[in-house]
Amino acid sequence: MKKVSCIVFLLMIKILCVAQTNLEKLFEDANKNYEKKHYQECIDEYLKIIDAGYSSDVVFYNLGNSYYKNKENTKAIIYFEKAIKANPHYRAAKTNLFFARQKNTDKIAPTSAILLLRAWNKLKDVFSANEWAIVSILFCWITTSFALYILFSSVLFYKKISLFLCVFSVFLCGFCGTIAFERYQYLSSTNEAIIVSSTVALKASPDISSNTSVSLHEGTKLSLDDHIGIWYRVKLEDGSFGWMEKKHFLCY
């Protein structure tokens, strides 16, 4: 039985190694095709990497560049947004997103968030979800160390200091854990979207015969607020709302 388990384990390791090697080869081939300006082949290879379950800010960024060079501006915007979502500090992705969005027909100025909300968002973007989780675990270990010191120390003064630091570490552990959870939820969410139809009417209500509040164009960014069947209540970057059918946008 142990021999069979060992063989199965070794086979799994071998399969994982082969899969990793194939992904690395795809990545290298995609980069070579980009250098040769074979952008469609490059796109196909990056999409295969993503379909295999591997995605990262670098893959999204490279795919965005490939779409941009291939004159597919809307898809480029989607993958630059994905890269920034995965890594809020990706300056190159932010720069390329800016240039890609300059080609959009709609020029919608985003509203400024309130000061406290901006500060909270900046704090969440300091680290990735995994990094915030690691910091939370670190404070958990610190809390345990102080708790053990309180139990076994015989000096009352140091026990009082350790108690204060223990409580403070518990707070920081929970605080960092909360941010890690929010970052993870944000990465897992699909409530942001890009319009993929050339022109679409933003409706005042979820009805095709409803009044049109504004006409929007391909590449415009939306936030999804609610939905009734195929109709979604969407929010534009300037804070205005309207209704749109799902076929007109792609979530990311």
C-alpha positions in Angstrom: 0.0 0.0 0.0 2.8 2.4 0.9 4.5 1.5 -2.4 1.4 2.4 -4.4 0.9 5.7 -2.5 4.6 6.5 -3.2 4.2 5.8 -6.9 1.0 7.9 -7.1 2.7 10.8 -5.3 5.7 10.6 -7.7 3.3 10.6 -10.7 1.5 13.7 -9.4 4.8 15.5 -9.0 5.9 14.5 -12.5 2.5 15.7 -14.0 2.9 19.1 -12.1 6.4 19.5 -13.4 5.4 18.8 -17.0 2.5 21.2 -16.7 4.8 23.9 -15.3 7.3 23.3 -18.1 4.6 23.6 -20.7 3.4 26.9 -19.2 6.9 28.3 -19.2 7.3 27.3 -22.9 4.0 28.9 -23.8 5.1 32.1 -22.0 8.5 32.1 -23.8 6.8 31.4 -27.2 4.3 34.2 -26.5 7.1 36.7 -25.7 9.0 35.6 -28.9 5.9 36.1 -31.0 5.4 39.6 -29.5 9.0 40.5 -30.5 8.3 39.2 -34.0 5.0 41.2 -34.1 3.0 38.1 -34.5 0.3 39.5 -32.1 -2.5 37.0 -32.8 -0.3 34.0 -32.1 0.9 35.8 -29.0 -2.7 36.4 -27.8 -3.6 32.8 -28.4 -0.6 31.6 -26.3 -1.3 33.9 -23.4 -5.0 32.9 -23.4 -3.9 29.2 -23.2 -1.8 30.1 -20.1 -4.9 31.7 -18.4 -7.2 28.9 -19.5 -4.7 26.5 -17.8 -5.5 28.2 -14.5 -2.4 30.4 -14.3 -2.9 34.1 -14.2 -0.9 37.0 -12.9 -0.5 40.7 -13.3 2.4 40.1 -15.8 0.4 37.8 -18.0 -2.6 40.2 -18.0 -0.3 43.1 -18.8 1.4 41.3 -21.6 -1.9 40.2 -23.0 -3.2 43.7 -22.8 -0.2 44.9 -24.8 -0.7 42.2 -27.4 -4.4 43.2 -27.9 -3.3 46.9 -28.1 -0.8 46.2 -30.8 -3.4 44.0 -32.6 -5.7 47.0 -32.8 -8.2 45.5 -30.3 -8.3 48.4 -27.9 -11.3 47.3 -25.8 -9.8 44.0 -25.0 -6.5 45.7 -24.2 -8.4 47.9 -21.7 -9.9 44.9 -20.0 -6.6 43.2 -19.5 -4.8 46.3 -18.3 -7.6 46.7 -15.8 -7.1 43.1 -14.7 -3.4 43.6 -14.3 -4.0 46.7 -12.1 -6.7 44.8 -10.1 -4.2 42.1 -9.4 -1.4 44.6 -8.6 -2.5 48.1 -7.7 1.1 49.4 -8.0 1.7 48.3 -11.6 2.8 51.6 -13.1 3.4 50.3 -16.6 -0.2 48.9 -16.7 -1.6 52.2 -15.4 0.3 54.1 -18.1 -0.8 51.8 -20.9 -4.4 51.9 -19.7 -4.3 55.7 -19.8 -3.2 55.6 -23.5 -5.7 52.9 -24.4 -8.5 54.8 -22.8 -7.6 58.0 -24.8 -8.9 56.2 -27.9 -12.4 55.8 -26.3 -15.2 57.9 -27.7 -16.7 58.6 -24.2 -14.6 60.9 -22.0 -16.2 60.4 -18.5 -14.4 62.1 -15.7 -14.5 60.0 -12.5 -15.9 61.5 -9.3 -13.6 62.0 -6.3 -14.3 59.7 -3.4 -14.5 61.2 0.1 -11.2 61.6 2.0 -11.6 58.7 4.4 -12.6 56.3 1.6 -9.6 57.3 -0.5 -7.3 56.8 2.5 -8.8 53.4 3.2 -8.5 52.3 -0.4 -4.8 53.4 -0.5 -4.2 51.5 2.7 -5.7 48.3 1.2 -3.5 48.7 -1.9 -0.2 48.9 0.1 0.0 45.1 0.0 -1.6 42.2 -2.0 -4.3 40.0 -0.4 -1.6 37.3 0.3 0.8 39.8 1.9 -1.9 41.2 4.2 -2.8 37.6 5.2 0.9 37.0 6.0 1.1 40.1 8.1 -2.1 39.0 9.9 -0.6 35.6 10.7 2.6 37.3 11.9 0.6 39.3 14.4 -1.2 36.2 15.4 2.1 34.6 16.3 3.2 37.7 18.2 -0.1 37.6 20.2 0.6 34.0 21.1 4.1 34.8 22.3 2.8 37.6 24.5 0.1 35.4 25.9 2.6 32.7 26.8 4.8 35.3 28.4 1.9 36.5 30.5 1.2 32.9 31.7 4.7 32.0 32.6 6.2 35.3 33.7 6.4 36.1 37.5 7.2 39.8 37.1 3.9 41.8 37.5 5.2 44.9 35.7 6.2 42.9 32.6 3.0 41.0 32.6 1.0 44.2 32.5 3.1 45.5 29.5 2.7 42.1 27.8 -1.1 42.2 28.3 -1.3 45.6 26.7 0.9 44.5 23.7 -1.1 41.2 23.5 -4.4 43.1 23.1 -2.8 45.5 20.6 -1.5 42.6 18.6 -5.0 41.0 18.6 -6.4 44.2 17.2 -3.7 44.4 14.5 -4.2 40.7 13.6 -7.9 41.3 13.1 -7.3 44.6 11.2 -4.9 43.1 8.7 -7.0 40.0 8.4 -10.0 42.2 7.5 -8.1 44.0 4.8 -6.8 40.7 3.4 -10.4 39.4 3.2 -11.6 42.6 1.5 -8.7 42.4 -1.0 -9.5 38.8 -1.7 -13.2 39.6 -2.2 -12.3 42.4 -4.6 -10.0 40.1 -6.7 -12.8 37.5 -6.8 -15.5 39.9 -7.7 -16.8 40.6 -11.2 -18.8 43.7 -10.6 -16.7 45.8 -12.9 -17.2 45.8 -16.7 -16.2 47.3 -20.1 -18.7 48.0 -22.9 -17.9 45.8 -25.9 -20.7 47.0 -28.2 -19.8 49.8 -30.6 -22.8 51.9 -29.4 -25.3 51.2 -26.6 -28.2 53.2 -25.1 -28.2 53.6 -21.4 -31.9 53.2 -20.4 -33.7 55.0 -17.5 -35.4 51.6 -16.6 -35.0 47.9 -17.5 -37.1 48.1 -20.6 -36.1 48.4 -24.3 -38.8 51.0 -24.8 -37.6 53.1 -21.9 -36.2 56.6 -22.4 -32.5 56.7 -23.3 -30.5 58.7 -20.7 -27.3 58.7 -22.7 -25.6 56.8 -25.5 -22.3 55.1 -24.6 -19.6 53.6 -26.8 -17.1 50.7 -26.8 -14.4 50.7 -24.1 -16.3 52.7 -21.5 -15.9 51.4 -17.9 -19.0 50.5 -15.8 -19.7 49.2 -12.2 -22.5 46.7 -11.8 -25.1 47.6 -9.1 -28.1 45.4 -9.5 -29.8 43.3 -12.2 -33.3 42.0 -13.2 -32.9 39.1 -15.7 -30.7 40.2 -18.6 -30.9 43.9 -17.5 -28.2 45.4 -15.2 -28.3 48.6 -13.3 -24.9 50.1 -14.0 -22.9 53.0 -12.6 -20.6 55.2 -14.7 -17.4 56.7 -13.4 -19.1 60.1 -13.0 -21.6 58.6 -10.6 -24.6 58.5 -12.9 -26.8 55.3 -13.2 -28.8 53.6 -15.9 -29.9 50.2 -17.2 -28.2 48.1 -19.8 -28.5 44.6 -21.3 -25.8 42.1 -20.3 -24.8 41.4 -24.0 -23.3 44.9 -24.3 -20.5 44.6 -21.7 -17.9 42.2 -20.5 -17.1 41.7 -16.8 -13.5 41.5 -15.5 
